[in-house]
Amino acid sequence: MSTSARLAQGLAELGIELPVAAQEKLLAYLALLNKWNATYSLTALRDQEKGVSHHLLDSLAVLPYVPAGSLLDVGSGGGMPGIPFAIARPDLTVTLLDSNSKKAAFLRQAIIELALPNAAVHCGRVEQYHPSVGFTAITSRAFSELANFVALSRHLLAEGGCWLAMKGALPSAEIAQLPADVRVEAAHALSVPGVDAERHVIVLRPDDADAECKKPDESTREN
């Protein structure tokens, strides 16, 4: 099966509909990631055959839980999940943050080559980042333990916003260590086509927040 066919099949299994142009851009991103990875060590995954499942689909499985507005991808590394989000959701404003200058250079080049006007890059540490406006959602893919993730990025969360932490197995011990004023809104088990391992997205928000993060949007899932 071709790479494009694997992507199309995986999206169908996730119940996510994307135009052909977006699917082509996702594959162009994957090719760019593979090209730069040998020099910049953007990802530990060396098996390019698993790129569709372990990079693209693994990121996009979270898409139904991403609210409208702006999103910060903390510790973006090679651009996951932020770049797949930006490709799939052109209405979403995405900021990719990484403290590694080489990875930030790749992210900037990827944004240029993929023509993503809704994406931007900030090179620096998350605790030292102070934009004028907060983010509707803050996500991370194996950035750190939950308590550390929310502590370092809390000043970046807009009122009513939420954190989306991508994890493997359900991190019960990490959840137990969360501060009292941060609550778990939901812990969604994800089934990612081609990934034979547990996946979860943990939705967190400050306990004093009123607005809820978006639940799965039926417009992005098969009935």
C-alpha positions as CSV (number, residue, x, y, z in Angstrom):
1,M,0.0,0.0,0.0
2,S,1.3,3.4,-0.9
3,T,2.0,6.1,1.7
4,S,-0.9,8.2,0.4
5,A,-3.2,5.2,0.6
6,R,-2.1,4.4,4.2
7,L,-2.8,8.0,5.2
8,A,-6.3,8.1,3.5
9,Q,-7.2,4.8,5.2
10,G,-6.0,5.9,8.6
11,L,-7.9,9.2,8.4
12,A,-11.0,7.2,7.4
13,E,-10.6,4.9,10.5
14,L,-10.2,8.0,12.7
15,G,-13.4,9.5,11.1
16,I,-11.5,12.6,10.0
17,E,-12.2,14.0,6.6
18,L,-9.5,16.2,5.0
19,P,-9.3,17.5,1.4
20,V,-6.8,15.9,-0.9
21,A,-4.7,19.1,-0.8
22,A,-4.3,18.8,3.0
23,Q,-3.4,15.1,2.7
24,E,-0.8,15.9,0.2
25,K,0.6,18.7,2.4
26,L,0.8,16.2,5.4
27,L,2.8,13.8,3.2
28,A,5.0,16.7,2.1
29,Y,5.7,17.5,5.8
30,L,6.5,13.9,6.5
31,A,9.0,13.9,3.6
32,L,10.6,17.1,4.9
33,L,10.8,15.6,8.4
34,N,12.6,12.5,7.1
35,K,15.0,14.6,5.0
36,W,16.1,16.8,7.9
37,N,16.0,14.1,10.6
38,A,19.4,12.6,9.7
39,T,21.1,15.9,10.4
40,Y,19.0,17.5,13.0
41,S,17.7,14.5,15.1
42,L,14.2,15.7,15.0
43,T,12.6,12.4,16.0
44,A,13.9,9.1,17.4
45,L,11.7,7.2,14.9
46,R,14.0,5.9,12.2
47,D,11.6,3.6,10.4
48,Q,10.1,5.8,7.7
49,E,7.4,3.3,7.0
50,K,5.9,4.1,10.4
51,G,5.9,7.9,9.7
52,V,2.2,8.0,8.7
53,S,1.0,6.1,11.7
54,H,3.4,7.2,14.4
55,H,3.7,10.9,13.4
56,L,0.7,12.0,11.3
57,L,-2.1,9.8,12.6
58,D,-0.8,9.8,16.1
59,S,-1.1,13.6,16.1
60,L,-4.4,13.9,14.2
61,A,-6.1,11.4,16.6
62,V,-6.2,14.4,19.0
63,L,-7.8,16.7,16.5
64,P,-11.4,16.3,17.6
65,Y,-10.5,17.6,21.0
66,V,-8.8,20.8,19.8
67,P,-10.9,23.9,20.4
68,A,-11.2,26.8,18.0
69,G,-8.9,29.7,18.4
70,S,-5.2,29.5,19.1
71,L,-2.9,26.7,20.2
72,L,0.6,26.5,21.6
73,D,2.6,23.3,21.0
74,V,5.2,23.1,23.8
75,G,8.4,21.2,23.0
76,S,7.3,20.9,19.4
77,G,10.6,19.2,18.3
78,G,9.9,18.0,14.8
79,G,6.5,19.8,14.7
80,M,4.2,17.3,16.2
81,P,1.4,17.7,16.8
82,G,1.4,21.4,15.9
83,I,2.2,21.1,12.1
84,P,-0.4,18.4,11.4
85,F,-2.9,20.5,13.4
86,A,-2.1,23.6,11.3
87,I,-2.4,21.7,8.1
88,A,-5.7,20.0,9.0
89,R,-7.2,23.1,10.7
90,P,-6.3,26.3,8.7
91,D,-8.7,28.2,11.0
92,L,-6.5,27.4,14.0
93,T,-3.6,29.7,14.9
94,V,-0.7,27.5,15.9
95,T,2.5,28.5,17.7
96,L,5.3,25.9,17.8
97,L,7.7,26.4,20.7
98,D,11.0,24.7,21.2
99,S,14.2,25.7,23.0
100,N,16.5,23.9,20.5
101,S,17.6,26.4,17.9
102,K,18.2,23.7,15.3
103,K,14.7,22.3,15.7
104,A,13.3,25.8,15.6
105,A,15.2,26.4,12.3
106,F,13.6,23.2,10.9
107,L,10.1,24.3,12.0
108,R,10.5,27.7,10.4
109,Q,11.7,26.1,7.1
110,A,8.8,23.7,7.2
111,I,6.3,26.5,7.7
112,I,7.8,28.3,4.6
113,E,7.9,25.2,2.4
114,L,4.4,24.0,3.4
115,A,2.9,27.5,3.1
116,L,1.3,27.6,6.5
117,P,0.2,31.2,7.2
118,N,-1.6,30.1,10.4
119,A,1.6,28.8,12.0
120,A,4.6,30.5,13.7
121,V,7.7,29.5,15.7
122,H,9.1,30.7,19.0
123,C,12.6,29.5,20.0
124,G,13.0,29.6,23.8
125,R,11.9,28.0,27.1
126,V,8.2,27.9,27.8
127,E,8.6,29.5,31.2
128,Q,10.3,32.5,29.7
129,Y,7.8,33.0,26.9
130,H,5.5,35.9,27.5
131,P,3.3,36.8,24.5
132,S,0.7,39.6,24.9
133,V,-2.2,37.2,24.5
134,G,-2.8,33.7,25.9
135,F,-3.7,30.5,24.1
136,T,-7.1,28.7,23.9
137,A,-5.3,25.4,24.1
138,I,-1.8,24.3,25.1
139,T,-0.6,20.9,23.9
140,S,2.5,18.7,24.4
141,R,3.6,15.4,23.1
142,A,5.7,13.7,25.8
143,F,7.1,17.1,26.9
144,S,7.2,16.4,30.7
145,E,5.1,15.1,33.5
146,L,1.6,16.7,33.8
147,A,2.3,18.8,37.0
148,N,5.5,20.2,35.4
149,F,3.7,20.9,32.1
150,V,0.9,22.9,33.7
151,A,3.2,24.7,36.1
152,L,5.6,25.9,33.3
153,S,2.8,26.9,30.9
154,R,0.0,28.2,33.1
155,H,0.8,31.8,32.5
156,L,0.2,31.2,28.7
157,L,-3.3,29.8,29.1
158,A,-6.1,32.1,28.1
159,E,-9.2,32.5,30.3
160,G,-11.4,29.4,29.7
161,G,-8.6,27.6,27.9
162,C,-7.3,24.0,28.4
163,W,-4.3,21.8,28.2
164,L,-4.2,18.8,25.9
165,A,-1.5,16.4,27.1
166,M,-0.6,13.6,24.8
167,K,0.4,10.4,26.6
168,G,0.8,6.7,26.1
169,A,-0.7,4.7,28.9
170,L,-3.0,6.5,31.2
171,P,-0.7,8.4,33.6
172,S,-2.5,7.8,36.9
173,A,0.5,8.6,39.0
174,E,1.0,11.9,37.2
175,I,-2.7,12.8,37.5
176,A,-2.5,12.2,41.3
177,Q,0.4,14.8,41.5
178,L,-1.5,17.6,39.8
179,P,-2.1,20.7,41.9
180,A,-5.5,21.0,43.6
181,D,-6.6,23.9,41.4
182,V,-6.1,22.0,38.1
183,R,-8.7,19.3,37.2
184,V,-8.9,16.6,34.7
185,E,-11.8,17.4,32.4
186,A,-11.4,14.1,30.5
187,A,-9.0,11.3,29.8
188,H,-9.7,10.0,26.3
189,A,-8.3,6.7,25.2
190,L,-7.3,6.9,21.5
191,S,-7.1,4.2,18.9
192,V,-4.5,5.2,16.4
193,P,-4.4,3.1,13.2
194,G,-1.0,1.4,12.8
195,V,0.1,2.1,16.4
196,D,0.1,-1.0,18.5
197,A,0.4,0.8,21.9
198,E,-1.8,2.7,24.3
199,R,-2.5,6.4,23.5
200,H,-4.4,8.9,25.6
201,V,-5.1,12.6,25.5
202,I,-5.6,14.2,28.9
203,V,-7.7,17.3,28.9
204,L,-6.9,19.6,31.8
205,R,-8.1,23.0,32.9
206,P,-7.9,25.4,35.9
207,D,-10.6,24.5,38.4
208,D,-11.9,28.1,38.3
209,A,-12.4,28.1,34.5
210,D,-16.0,28.1,33.2
211,A,-15.7,27.4,29.5
212,E,-15.2,23.8,28.5
213,C,-12.9,22.6,25.9
214,K,-14.4,21.3,22.7
215,K,-15.8,17.8,22.7
216,P,-15.5,15.6,19.7
217,D,-16.9,17.5,16.7
218,E,-19.3,15.4,14.7
219,S,-18.3,17.3,11.6
220,T,-14.8,15.7,11.7
221,R,-16.0,12.1,12.5
222,E,-18.0,9.5,10.6
223,N,-21.5,8.9,11.6
